[in-house]
Amino acid sequence: MAWRWRALLIPLALAAALVAAACGGDGAGEEDGRLDVVASIPILADMVQQVGGERVSVRTLVSGDPHTFSPRPQDAQALARADLVVMNGLGLEPGFERLARGSAREDRLLVLTDGLPRLEGGDHGHDHEEDGAEDGDGAAAGDPHYWLNPRYGMLYVERIRDALIAADPDGREAYQAGADRYLRELEEIDREFEEAVERIPPERRKLVTAHRAFGHLAERYGLEQVGFVVSSPEQQASAAALADLVRQIRAQGVPAVFREPQIQAGALESAAREAGVEVRVLLSDSFGEGVTGYADLLRFNMRQLAEGLAP
């Protein structure tokens, strides 16, 4: 894929270390001949499965909101035994990240956002968080939801492919074939997404969401982030912030606002009622609404935006 982020590959040192780890004979996945892979969230687990196919056994430890994940004792054992641990980083899954860095071998840990350019949330939206409020685990460094831009999702897939090949060199052809097929699908979705947004009149390409998670999506497709209720799901919106959000919705002619299934939507729905606009759904860091895979998540979001913002 001829694209400027292709050069941002996992470090060669990590690849070499993964090869050495795979040859060490202590991976749990070797019991049935498959690599034992642990991913932080279902979206990343699906990417691993799409690339790895039958050569991998992949599971996720975070089924709900990754920001508030609380690990169990057996989770540390799973991470210690895994042949490869895949996480997003940048404060998306702070509980998982702390556990992984303390339990998994460093040479088996793939952090997908390493080295990627930061998208500062304060520069791309109307900030409704309480003064000084941060999540304390790195989200202030930028929006961690890179995969909502399919081009970054494709980069994730390339990095996962390379890590699987490093851990299991005998599977190179299978991993390359799985990644090639998946990348073609994601490229097609990206093209369709771009065309869908282009059909929305420019003055209606406005985005109001429950929390600060859609900066990369907005940047990719030229959407304007008018505002969000809170920066992080753990926060509570103040009355003043909600009143300001209502004013923004009215002043900028926002056609619809978007909630997320895993986040309480009462404040957003209240603002929507007061402003007289529709509430629809976007998916960010978890599945829902009948969606069980990353490609389907992208298609779902594309439909929601097209239907919610078009006249």
Residue pairs with C-beta under 8 A, 6 or more apart in sequence:
1 154
1 158
1 183
1 187
3 151
3 154
5 116
5 151
5 152
5 155
6 155
6 158
8 115
8 116
8 155
9 158
9 159
9 162
10 110
10 114
10 159
10 162
10 163
10 166
14 107
14 110
14 163
14 166
15 162
15 163
15 165
15 166
16 166
17 106
17 107
17 108
17 166
18 84
18 107
18 108
18 163
18 166
18 167
19 166
19 167
19 169
20 107
21 27
21 83
21 105
21 107
21 108
21 167
22 35
22 83
22 166
22 167
22 168
22 169
27 35
27 36
27 81
27 82
27 83
28 36
28 81
28 82
28 83
29 35
29 36
29 37
29 56
29 57
29 82
29 83
30 36
30 83
32 57
34 54
34 55
34 56
34 57
35 52
35 55
35 56
35 57
35 83
35 84
35 164
35 167
35 168
35 171
36 57
36 81
36 82
36 83
36 84
37 45
37 48
37 52
37 56
37 57
37 58
37 59
37 82
37 83
37 84
37 85
37 86
37 164
38 58
38 59
38 60
38 61
38 78
38 79
38 82
38 84
38 85
38 86
38 104
39 45
39 47
39 48
39 58
39 59
39 60
39 85
39 86
39 87
40 60
40 61
40 62
40 66
40 86
40 87
40 88
40 92
40 93
40 96
40 97
40 100
41 60
41 62
41 66
41 88
41 92
41 93
41 285
41 286
42 60
42 62
42 63
42 286
42 287
43 147
43 285
43 286
43 287
43 294
43 297
44 60
44 86
44 87
44 88
44 112
44 156
44 160
45 58
45 59
45 60
45 86
46 292
46 293
46 294
47 153
47 156
47 157
47 160
47 182
47 294
48 56
48 58
48 86
48 160
48 164
49 56
49 58
50 157
50 178
50 182
50 293
50 294
51 157
51 160
51 161
51 164
51 175
51 178
51 179
51 182
52 58
52 160
52 164
52 171
52 174
52 175
52 178
53 174
53 178
55 164
55 168
55 171
55 174
55 175
56 164
59 78
61 69
61 71
61 75
61 78
61 79
61 96
62 69
62 93
62 96
63 286
64 262
64 286
65 233
65 262
65 263
65 285
65 286
66 88
66 92
66 93
66 96
66 285
66 286
67 92
67 93
67 94
67 135
67 139
67 232
67 233
67 234
68 95
68 233
68 234
69 93
69 94
69 95
69 96
70 95
71 95
71 96
71 99
75 99
75 103
76 99
76 102
76 103
77 103
79 85
79 99
79 100
79 103
79 104
80 103
80 104
80 105
82 104
82 108
83 108
83 167
83 168
84 108
84 110
84 163
84 164
84 167
85 100
85 104
85 108
85 109
85 110
86 110
86 112
86 160
86 163
87 93
87 96
87 97
87 100
87 109
87 110
87 111
87 112
88 111
88 112
88 113
88 144
88 146
88 147
89 97
89 111
89 112
89 113
89 114
89 138
89 144
90 113
90 138
90 139
90 141
90 142
90 144
91 97
91 135
91 137
91 138
91 139
91 140
91 141
91 144
92 139
92 144
92 145
92 285
94 135
94 136
94 137
94 138
97 137
100 109
101 109
108 167
110 159
110 160
110 163
112 146
112 156
112 159
112 160
113 144
113 146
116 146
116 152
116 155
118 141
118 142
119 142
119 143
119 215
119 216
119 219
120 142
120 143
121 127
121 142
121 143
121 212
121 215
121 231
124 143
124 215
124 218
124 219
124 225
125 212
125 215
125 225
125 226
125 227
125 228
126 225
126 226
126 227
126 228
126 244
126 245
126 248
127 231
128 227
128 228
128 229
128 230
128 231
128 237
128 241
128 242
128 244
128 245
129 230
129 231
129 232
129 235
129 241
130 235
130 238
130 241
133 231
133 232
133 235
134 140
134 231
135 231
135 232
135 234
138 144
139 231
139 232
143 212
143 213
143 214
143 215
143 216
145 213
145 214
145 215
145 216
145 217
145 284
145 285
146 152
146 153
146 155
146 156
146 216
147 153
147 156
147 216
147 294
148 213
148 214
148 216
148 217
148 284
148 301
149 216
149 217
149 219
149 220
150 186
150 187
150 189
150 190
150 193
150 220
150 298
151 190
151 220
152 216
153 186
153 294
153 298
154 183
154 186
154 187
154 190
157 179
157 182
157 183
157 186
158 179
158 183
160 179
161 175
161 176
161 178
161 179
164 171
164 175
165 171
165 172
165 175
165 176
168 175
182 295
185 295
186 295
186 298
189 295
189 298
189 299
189 302
190 298
192 299
192 302
193 221
193 298
193 302
194 221
196 302
196 303
196 305
196 306
197 205
197 221
197 222
197 223
197 305
197 306
199 306
199 310
200 305
200 306
200 309
200 310
201 310
201 311
203 253
204 253
204 255
204 309
204 310
204 311
205 221
205 222
205 223
205 224
205 309
206 223
206 224
206 226
206 252
206 253
206 254
206 255
206 309
207 214
207 218
207 223
207 224
207 225
207 226
207 258
208 225
208 226
208 227
208 228
208 245
208 248
208 249
208 254
208 257
208 258
208 268
209 225
209 228
209 229
209 257
209 258
209 259
209 260
209 268
209 282
210 228
210 229
210 230
210 233
210 258
210 259
210 260
210 263
210 265
210 268
211 228
211 229
211 230
211 231
211 232
211 233
211 260
211 263
211 284
212 228
212 230
212 231
212 232
213 228
213 260
213 284
213 285
214 223
214 225
214 258
214 282
214 284
215 225
217 223
217 301
218 224
218 225
223 305
224 252
226 248
226 249
226 252
226 254
227 244
227 245
227 248
227 249
229 237
229 241
229 242
229 245
229 267
229 268
229 271
230 236
230 237
230 267
233 262
233 263
237 245
237 267
242 267
242 270
242 271
245 271
246 271
246 274
246 275
248 254
249 257
249 271
249 272
249 275
249 277
250 275
254 275
254 277
255 277
255 278
255 308
255 309
255 311
256 277
256 278
256 279
256 280
256 308
256 309
257 268
257 271
257 272
257 275
257 277
257 278
257 279
257 280
258 279
258 280
258 281
258 282
258 304
258 305
258 308
259 265
259 268
259 269
259 279
259 280
259 281
259 282
260 281
260 282
260 283
260 284
260 286
261 281
261 283
261 286
261 288
261 289
262 285
262 286
262 288
265 279
268 279
269 279
272 278
272 279
278 308
280 304
280 307
280 308
281 288
281 289
281 304
282 301
282 304
282 305
283 289
283 291
283 297
283 300
283 301
287 293
287 297
289 300
291 297
291 300
